Amino acid sequence: MSKICFGIDIGGTTVKIGVFTTEGNIVDKWEITTRTEDGGKYILEDVAASVKKYIADKGIDMADVVGAGMGVPGPVKSDGTVLMCVNLGWGVFNCAEELSKLLGVPVKAGNDANVAALGEQWQGGGKGHEDLVMVTLGTGCGGGIILGGEIVAGVCGAAGEIGHIHIVDPEDTIGVCGCGNTGCLEQIASATGLVKLAKRLVEETDTPTTLRDLEEITAKDVLDAAKAGDAGAESIVDILAKYLGKALGAICAVVNPEIIVIGGGVSKAGQYLIDKIQEAFKPIAFHALRDTEFALATLGNDAGMVGAAKLVLL
């Protein structure tokens, strides 16, 4: 059998586990429930038990297991020490070292958004590019920076927190961000931000829009209406694009990536959204950066698992 590695993406509800060849081909994948009770003390034990069962059931020689990579929802230092994962109940401890002891193979760990960016760079929308910025537009706004094929994690693993760049003017701020600050990009450039902007449009203006006919507005409703030509909905998407384009212009002036990959649920709006962001990005970007390539993420929910597998191969 060829050498294999495991990619583990730990979320607040489920843990995704994948088996990969060292070339990046997926062999198998499955999920287990994330048990967050008692400070999340069972999570790594459950992961190890599940991986060991797979190895035993498939008759895999441990000599063929290169190791395991793990993405976790929190900042992670280069030595595998996680600096609190609120959603998992974890405090500060070396999660890579702990899982390595349980599995008996080398383990590396990284922040889940950074690891997802690595996955897209290796096998997804950024494949073929060594230098990449990824933005994930979901409930919040996450991100990751890959330079020279490796994650830029920073001293305490907090690099790439694109959603928490302070970029929104005070008068445009919609409440307080989940991080406790105001004016974060995430307050605008996210599904949550789109809904808040839509509600503000409906409640505080007389702008004609089909969104007024809906009992509950979702981000998909806003994007679908905008793509269908609803001027009010389109004005909301333009706000998202304006601030995201501005943030990406600043990021690119620092790291100069080959490509920007847009993922997350909001990215299902497709090329329409990419075009909007590019329209906002080009006029404000430094002249040498204006032709930076934009692409959609392609791995979906597997990105973290794929990137975690790559992490242990670096």
N, C-alpha and C positions, 0 to 999 in steps of 0.2 A: 504494500500500500504506500502511496505517496505521503509525504509529510502533511500534517494538518494543524490547524490552530482553531481556537474557539473565539468568537466574538460575542460579548455579553453586554447588552444594553439594559441598564437597570432603571426602570421607571417607577412612579409612585403606585401604579396599579399592577403592572405586569413586568416581568423580566423576559426580554427576548434573547434567545441563545441561538447562535448559528455556528455551523461547522464549515470551515473553508480550507481549500488547498492554499498553499503558500503563493500561488499565482493569482488568487483572488476569486476562484470559482466556488460558488456555494454548493456544499454537499448535502446539507440538511439544516432544518431550523425548526424551532418550537418555542412555546412560551410557558412560563410558570407564574403563579400568583406571587406578587410581592407582599410578604408578611411584614407589615410595618409596626406591629405591636411590640411592646417591651423595648422601645428604642431601636427597633429594626435589627435586633440581635440575631434573628433567624435567617436574614436575607442571604448572606454569604454561605451559610450552612446549607440552605436550600439549593443555591446555585451549584455548589460543589457536589451535593448529592445527585442532582440531576445530570450534571456532566459526567460524573463517575458511572452512573447507571447507563448512560449512552455508550460510554467507552466499553463497559462490560458487555452490554447487549450486542454490540457490533464486533466484539472480539478484537478491539484495537490494541496494538502494542503501544505501551506508554512511550517507548523510544521514538515513535512516529509523531508524538504530540509536541509541537514546537513550543506551545504555551497558550496563554489566554489573555485577551485584552478586554478592558471593562470601561464602559462609559457610565458616569454617575451624575445625577442632577445637582451639582454643586462645584465649587472651586476645588481643584486638585493640584497639589504641588508635584514637581517633577519626580519626587521619590515615591509617589503613590499615596501621600497623606492627603486625606480629604478634610476640608475645613468647614465642616457642618453641611449636612443635607437635610434641610427641614422636612421635606416631603417624605424622607425615609426614616426620620427620627434619629439620624446619626449625628454624633458630635465630631470631635477631632480624633482621627486615628488613621493608621496606615492600612487602607483597605486592600491595596495591592499585595502587601506583605501577608495579610491575613488570609486572602484567598489562595495565595501561592502555597502557604502551609497546608491548607485544606486539600488542595489539588495535587500538590507535589510537582508542579511545573512552574516555569517563570510566568509572572503576571505583571502587566502594566495597566495603569488606570489613567483616565483623563476626564475632563468635564464633558458631559454628553453633547453639548452643542459643538465644541471643538472636535470631538470625535466624529460627529456626523459630517462636519466639514471635510475631515480627512477621508471619510467614506466616499463622499461625492468627488473628491479629488482623485481617489484611487480608481473607482469603478463607476462613477456617476456622471453628472452634468459637467464636471470639471476634468474628466479623464483626458490625459495627454498634456495637462498643464501642471507645472510645478509650483506656481504661485497663484493663490486663489483667496478670494474673500467670499464667504458664504453668509447669507442673511436668511434666517428662518422666520417667516411671518405666520405665526399661529395665534394662540390666545395671547401670547406675549411676542416679543421680538428678540430672537436669539441670534447668535452669530459665531463665526470661527474664522481664524486667519491661518492659512497654510503658506509657508515660505520655504522654498527649496525642498518641498515634499514633506515638511515636518510642521507640526503644530506650534504656533506661537502662543505659549500658555502664560508667560509672565511669571513674576516671582511667586505669587500665591495662586496661580491658576486662573486669575480673573481677566486675562487679556481676551479680547474678542467679545466683550460684553457690549455689543453694538447698541442694543436696545436701551442702554442706560447712559448713552451720550446725551448731555444736556443740550438740547437743540431747539426746543419749542419756546417761543416768546411767552412771557408770563400771562399776557392777556388771552393767549390761545390755549393755555393749559386746561386740561379736563380733569380736575381733581388731583389726587395724589397717586403717584405710581406705586406699584406693589413693593418697590424697593425702599419706599419712604420719602423719596425726593419728588420734586415736581419738575415739569419741563423735559422729561425723558422722551427719547424718540419712540419708545414702546407705547407711550400714551396716544400716539397718532398712528404709527406704522405697525398695526396688529389688527387682528379680527376684533378685539375688544375696542380698540381705538376707532375703527370704522363704525361700529355700532353706536358708540358715544357721539361721534360726529353726526351720524344720521339722526339721532334723537335730538341733538341740538338744532339741526336744520329744521326738523319737523315742528319742534316746540317753540323755537325762538324766531323763526322767519316765516315769510309768506311764499317762499320759493315753491313753485309748482313741482311736484314730484309724486310718482306712484307709490313711494314709500309711505305716504300718509294713509294709504288704504290697508296697511298691514297692522295686525294686532301686536305682533312681536317682530322686530327687525333683526335679521342676522347679517353677518358680513357677506354671506353668499347673496342675500337679497340685494344688498347695495351694489355688489360687483355685477350681478346679472342685470340689474336695472341700468347701470352705467353702460354696459356693453350693448344694451338694447336702445340706447340713445336718450335715456332720462337725464336731462341737463342737471337736475338737482343732485342725483346720485353721482354723476360724473364729476361735479364740483367737489364732492367728498373724496373721490379717488384721486383727484388732482392735488388735494391737500396732502394725502398720504405720499404721493409721488414727489411732491415738492420737498418735503422734509427728509424723505429717504434719499432722494437724489442729492440733497445738500450734505447729508451725513456721509454718503458714499464718496462724494467729491473730496471731503476732508480725509476720510480713511485712505483713499487712493493716493492722496498727496503724501501720505506717510509711508505706505507699504508698496505702492505701485504694482498691483497684481496683474497677471495676464488676463484673468477672467473673474467676473462677479457672478456667483450662482445664487439664484433666488429660490427658496423652498418654503415648506410649510403649507398649511391649508389654504391661505390666501393666494398662494401662487397657482392654485388651480384655475385662476382667471386666465392663465396662460400668456400668450404673446401680447395680448392686450395690455396686461399689467407691465410686462417688460418694456414695451414701447413707451408707456407713460413715464416709467422711472427714468429711462434713457433720455427722454425729452427734457426732464428736469435736471438730469445729471450733466449733460453736455455743455450747456451754457455757463455753468459755474465751475466746471472742472478745469484744472490747470491744463494749458493747451496740449502738453505732451501726453495727457491722460485721457483725452476726450474720446479716443477710439478704443478704450478698454472694452473688451468683449463682455456681453451679458448673456446668460443662459439660465434655463429652468433646471432645477434639481430633478433627477430622474429615479432616485432610489426609494423615495417615499419613506415609509416607516422602517425600512431596512437600513437606512443610512448609518444610524448609530452602531448597529451590529457589524456592518461591513467595516466601518472605521475602527471599531474596537479590535477587530481581527488584524487590521493593518498595523495598529499601534504596537502590537507585540512583535511585529516583524521589523520594525524600525531599528 
